């Protein structure tokens, strides 16, 4: 394999690795956004559960 062939092969591999890193970076950014949205949804559900629990306790106290 000549020096030029080796350089061309290295260049191709470098370009492929660069493209892969770009894809991975976008995937990580999307996953980060998804996790943030999931966390927001979980906090909202926790608030709903807390309100429901208070209401239930209040209703049970009113029955007594």
DRENTORSE-352656 format. One record per residue (C-alpha): x, y, z. Coordinates in pm, whole numbers, always signed. Layout:
N
@c1 X, c2 Y, c3 Z
...
END
This chain:
64
@c1 +0, c2 +0, c3 +0
@c1 +146, c2 +334, c3 -104
@c1 +168, c2 +639, c3 +116
@c1 -103, c2 +812, c3 -89
@c1 -336, c2 +514, c3 -49
@c1 -275, c2 +508, c3 +324
@c1 -343, c2 +881, c3 +349
@c1 -664, c2 +844, c3 +148
@c1 -778, c2 +556, c3 +368
@c1 -702, c2 +756, c3 +683
@c1 -891, c2 +1053, c3 +541
@c1 -1195, c2 +835, c3 +467
@c1 -1185, c2 +686, c3 +816
@c1 -1151, c2 +1032, c3 +969
@c1 -1454, c2 +1156, c3 +773
@c1 -1655, c2 +851, c3 +878
@c1 -1560, c2 +901, c3 +1244
@c1 -1647, c2 +1270, c3 +1224
@c1 -1989, c2 +1186, c3 +1082
@c1 -2046, c2 +924, c3 +1352
@c1 -1958, c2 +1172, c3 +1625
@c1 -2200, c2 +1426, c3 +1474
@c1 -2478, c2 +1164, c3 +1478
@c1 -2394, c2 +1066, c3 +1836
@c1 -2389, c2 +1429, c3 +1946
@c1 -2736, c2 +1485, c3 +1800
@c1 -2861, c2 +1165, c3 +1963
@c1 -2727, c2 +1270, c3 +2303
@c1 -2883, c2 +1615, c3 +2266
@c1 -3220, c2 +1459, c3 +2180
@c1 -3193, c2 +1214, c3 +2471
@c1 -3112, c2 +1505, c3 +2703
@c1 -3424, c2 +1689, c3 +2585
@c1 -3630, c2 +1370, c3 +2627
@c1 -3501, c2 +1318, c3 +2982
@c1 -3577, c2 +1679, c3 +3072
@c1 -3932, c2 +1639, c3 +2937
@c1 -3975, c2 +1311, c3 +3125
@c1 -3857, c2 +1475, c3 +3447
@c1 -4102, c2 +1760, c3 +3395
@c1 -4385, c2 +1512, c3 +3337
@c1 -4290, c2 +1314, c3 +3648
@c1 -4291, c2 +1631, c3 +3859
@c1 -4637, c2 +1717, c3 +3722
@c1 -4765, c2 +1369, c3 +3805
@c1 -4617, c2 +1393, c3 +4155
@c1 -4801, c2 +1723, c3 +4207
@c1 -5126, c2 +1567, c3 +4088
@c1 -5075, c2 +1269, c3 +4320
@c1 -5006, c2 +1501, c3 +4613
@c1 -5319, c2 +1707, c3 +4545
@c1 -5523, c2 +1390, c3 +4506
@c1 -5384, c2 +1255, c3 +4833
@c1 -5475, c2 +1575, c3 +5018
@c1 -5824, c2 +1575, c3 +4871
@c1 -5873, c2 +1211, c3 +4963
@c1 -5755, c2 +1275, c3 +5318
@c1 -5987, c2 +1575, c3 +5345
@c1 -6283, c2 +1371, c3 +5216
@c1 -6204, c2 +1086, c3 +5457
@c1 -6183, c2 +1333, c3 +5748
@c1 -6520, c2 +1481, c3 +5650
@c1 -6678, c2 +1132, c3 +5661
@c1 -6555, c2 +1074, c3 +6016
END
